[in-house]
Amino acid sequence: MQIEALIYFNELTRSRSIRQAAETLGVSPMAVSRQLENLEAYFNAVLIERGARGIALTPAGALLAERADAMIRDLEGARQVIDDLRGLNAGHVSLHVNGAVINAILAPALAEFYALYPKISIAVTVTSAEVALNAVTTGETDIAVTMFSPSDARIETLFSLSVRHDPVMAPDHPLAAETEITLEAIRRHAIAMPDRAFSIRRDFDDRQRAAGFAPVDVAFTTSSLELQKELARRGTAVLILPAMTVARELRDGTLVLRPFAKGAEIASDMRLVRAEGPTPTFAALKLAEFLEAFLREHG
């Protein structure tokens, strides 16, 4: 059995389509089918069932898919360690972040890192804090940067920073004339926020309940940070974001930030984490070190 067959099968389980797997791998559908036949012959078991909506894994196929993914990650890790020994300063590192807010914070950091290490490729996955932490503990990703995430004994916290979320608005918005914003005041204006699947929205709801208010129905529900910013720039909506997420807009004066009044504050720890366990690869180690230094400086 060749490693190539496992790689093809791994992509097939992700795409659930021989044609799509072939396109992703840059090979012909016949090549994917041939490698699948090799695997089925090796294991003497049917691994997939073909249907009108694509393929479905058999019980044997599901078992192999779980093991194949882990084996490929281990082999890729071994290859990177060998590259480290050769002093190539190259490799691949995966990073999970939760939410567009952190994605925006890290964009300049990743740009600076790539300028220093152009031979290191980076895969960034934006997801929930829970999924990000699980990806670290299972070895699916090297590093995660999360906010509003629970503690987990299985991971190592490299850096933690308390981050405030405050009202952000256009300079000519009525709330911009205030020195601090109360919950009662912000409720009188249109707000743009993510839905309640996001912790910031749930925390905002909790602050309102604690103050004796029912949670407000926000005017614009969106997880798109760019859409939120555009609504704020036009004076249409107020946002609730960390200052570093809108640092450029604050510098150029297109947006302003006013802190929440005492008792209405929303804060969370932004955490840089990785799994406890084997020594990380050169790529993962360098990115973790760089992100820690970047967050310390800009936090």
C-alpha positions in Angstrom: 0.0 0.0 0.0 1.4 3.4 -1.0 1.1 6.7 0.9 -0.3 8.2 -2.2 -3.4 5.9 -2.0 -4.1 7.2 1.6 -3.7 10.8 0.5 -6.2 10.3 -2.4 -8.6 8.5 -0.1 -8.3 11.2 2.5 -9.3 13.9 -0.1 -12.1 11.7 -1.3 -13.6 11.4 2.2 -13.5 15.2 2.4 -15.0 16.0 -0.9 -17.4 13.0 -1.1 -16.9 13.1 -4.9 -14.4 11.4 -7.1 -14.5 14.2 -9.6 -14.0 16.9 -7.0 -11.2 14.9 -5.3 -9.5 14.6 -8.7 -9.7 18.3 -9.3 -8.3 19.2 -5.9 -5.5 16.7 -6.3 -4.8 17.8 -9.8 -5.2 14.3 -11.2 -7.7 12.4 -13.4 -10.8 10.8 -11.8 -9.4 7.5 -13.1 -6.3 8.0 -11.0 -8.5 8.5 -7.9 -10.6 5.4 -8.7 -7.5 3.3 -9.3 -6.0 4.2 -5.9 -9.3 3.5 -4.2 -9.3 0.1 -5.9 -5.8 -0.5 -4.5 -6.9 0.3 -1.0 -10.0 -1.9 -1.2 -7.8 -4.8 -2.5 -5.3 -4.2 0.3 -7.9 -4.2 3.0 -10.2 -6.7 1.3 -13.2 -4.5 2.1 -15.5 -2.2 0.3 -14.7 1.4 1.5 -17.3 3.5 -0.3 -20.8 3.3 -1.8 -21.6 5.3 -4.9 -24.9 7.1 -5.1 -26.6 9.9 -7.1 -25.5 12.5 -4.5 -21.9 11.4 -4.4 -20.2 8.8 -2.3 -20.9 7.5 1.2 -18.4 5.7 3.4 -19.0 2.1 4.5 -18.3 1.3 8.1 -14.8 0.0 7.0 -14.3 3.2 5.0 -15.3 5.4 8.0 -12.8 3.6 10.1 -10.0 4.0 7.6 -10.9 7.6 7.0 -10.4 8.3 10.7 -7.0 6.5 10.9 -5.8 7.8 7.5 -6.2 11.4 8.5 -4.2 10.8 11.7 -1.5 8.9 9.8 -1.1 11.6 7.1 -0.8 14.2 9.8 1.9 12.1 11.5 3.8 11.6 8.3 3.6 15.3 7.4 4.9 16.1 10.9 7.8 13.7 10.5 8.6 15.2 7.1 8.7 18.7 8.6 11.0 17.5 11.5 13.4 16.0 8.9 13.3 19.3 7.0 14.1 21.0 10.3 17.2 18.7 10.7 18.3 19.8 7.2 18.0 23.4 8.2 15.6 24.3 5.4 13.6 26.8 7.6 10.6 25.7 5.7 7.4 23.8 6.3 3.7 24.2 6.8 1.7 25.3 9.9 -2.0 25.3 10.6 -3.7 27.9 12.7 -7.3 27.9 13.9 -8.9 31.2 15.1 -12.4 31.8 16.3 -14.2 34.6 14.6 -13.5 37.4 12.1 -12.5 39.7 15.0 -9.3 37.7 15.7 -8.8 37.1 12.0 -8.6 40.8 11.5 -6.2 41.2 14.4 -3.9 38.6 13.1 -3.8 39.7 9.5 -0.8 42.1 9.9 1.0 39.6 12.1 0.7 36.9 9.5 1.9 39.3 6.8 5.0 40.2 8.8 5.7 36.5 9.6 5.5 35.5 6.0 8.0 38.3 5.0 10.4 36.7 7.5 9.7 33.1 6.6 8.5 32.9 2.9 9.2 29.2 2.8 6.6 28.5 5.5 3.0 28.1 4.2 0.1 28.9 6.6 -3.4 27.5 6.7 -5.9 29.6 8.6 -9.3 28.2 9.6 -11.9 30.5 11.1 -14.3 28.7 13.4 -15.8 28.7 16.9 -13.6 28.7 20.0 -14.8 25.1 20.9 -13.9 23.8 17.5 -10.6 25.5 17.5 -9.6 24.1 20.9 -10.7 20.6 19.8 -8.6 20.9 16.7 -5.6 21.6 18.8 -6.2 18.7 21.2 -6.7 16.2 18.3 -3.7 17.4 16.4 -5.7 18.7 13.5 -4.1 22.1 13.9 -0.8 23.3 15.4 -1.9 26.5 17.1 -5.1 28.3 18.0 -5.9 31.9 18.9 -9.3 32.1 20.7 -11.5 34.5 22.5 -14.3 33.6 25.0 -12.9 30.1 25.2 -13.2 27.7 28.1 -10.1 26.4 30.0 -8.8 23.0 28.9 -6.2 21.0 30.7 -5.1 19.3 27.5 -3.6 22.5 26.0 -0.8 24.8 26.8 -1.6 28.5 27.0 1.4 30.4 25.5 -0.1 33.9 26.0 -3.3 35.4 27.4 -4.5 38.9 27.1 -7.6 40.5 28.6 -9.4 42.3 25.7 -12.2 44.8 26.2 -15.1 45.1 23.7 -16.4 48.6 23.5 -18.9 50.6 21.4 -17.5 51.7 18.0 -19.2 54.3 15.8 -18.8 57.0 13.2 -17.4 60.3 14.4 -20.7 62.1 13.7 -22.8 59.4 15.4 -24.8 60.8 18.4 -23.0 58.4 20.8 -19.6 59.8 19.7 -20.4 62.9 21.8 -20.5 60.8 25.0 -17.4 60.1 27.1 -18.7 56.7 28.1 -21.7 54.6 26.9 -24.3 53.1 29.2 -26.4 50.1 28.3 -29.5 52.3 28.3 -28.0 54.7 25.8 -26.7 52.1 23.4 -30.1 50.4 23.3 -31.6 53.5 21.7 -29.5 53.1 18.6 -29.1 50.5 15.8 -26.5 47.9 16.6 -24.7 45.5 14.3 -23.5 42.2 15.9 -23.1 38.5 15.2 -25.9 36.1 16.2 -26.2 34.4 19.5 -23.9 31.5 18.4 -21.1 34.0 19.1 -20.0 34.6 22.7 -19.8 38.4 22.4 -23.5 38.5 21.6 -24.3 36.2 24.6 -22.2 38.3 26.9 -24.0 41.5 25.7 -27.3 39.8 26.4 -26.1 38.9 29.9 -25.0 42.5 30.7 -28.4 43.7 29.7 -30.2 41.2 31.9 -28.0 42.0 34.8 -29.0 45.7 34.4 -32.7 44.8 34.4 -33.2 45.0 30.6 -34.5 42.4 28.2 -31.8 41.6 25.5 -32.2 44.0 22.6 -33.0 42.9 19.1 -30.1 44.2 17.1 -30.8 45.9 13.8 -28.2 44.1 11.8 -27.2 40.5 12.6 -24.0 39.6 10.8 -20.7 37.8 11.5 -19.0 39.8 8.6 -16.6 42.2 10.2 -16.3 44.2 7.0 -20.0 44.6 6.8 -20.2 45.7 10.4 -17.4 48.3 9.8 -19.1 49.7 6.7 -22.4 50.1 8.5 -20.6 51.9 11.3 -18.7 54.2 8.9 -22.0 55.2 7.3 -23.3 56.2 10.7 -26.0 53.5 10.4 -25.0 51.2 13.3 -23.0 51.0 16.5 -20.5 48.1 16.8 -19.1 46.3 19.9 -15.5 45.4 19.2 -12.0 45.4 20.6 -10.0 48.5 19.8 -7.2 46.6 18.1 -9.8 45.2 15.6 -10.5 48.7 14.3 -7.0 50.2 14.9 -6.6 51.4 11.4 -10.0 53.1 11.3 -9.4 54.7 14.7 -6.0 56.0 13.5 -7.5 57.5 10.3 -10.5 58.9 12.1 -13.2 57.1 10.1 -14.4 55.4 13.3 -14.2 56.3 17.0 -14.4 54.2 20.2 -16.2 55.2 23.4 -15.8 52.9 26.5 -18.7 51.2 28.2 -19.7 52.7 31.5 -18.8 50.9 34.7 -20.8 47.7 35.1 -21.5 47.4 31.4 -18.0 46.4 30.4 -17.4 43.3 28.2 -14.0 41.6 28.4 -12.6 38.3 27.5 -9.2 36.6 27.5 -7.6 36.2 24.0 -5.5 33.1 24.3 -2.7 31.7 22.1 -2.6 27.9 22.7 -1.1 24.7 21.4 -1.3 21.1 22.4 0.7 19.6 25.2 2.9 16.9 23.8 5.7 16.4 21.2 8.1 19.1 20.3 6.5 21.3 17.6 8.0 21.5 14.1 10.2 24.5 13.1 7.2 26.1 11.3 4.8 25.7 14.2 7.4 26.8 16.8 8.4 29.9 14.9 4.8 31.0 14.2 3.9 30.5 17.9 6.9 32.5 19.0 6.1 35.3 16.5 2.4 35.5 17.4 3.2 35.6 21.1 5.7 38.5 20.6 3.2 40.3 18.3 0.3 40.0 20.7 2.5 41.2 23.6 3.6 44.3 21.7 0.2 45.2 20.1 -2.0 44.2 23.0 
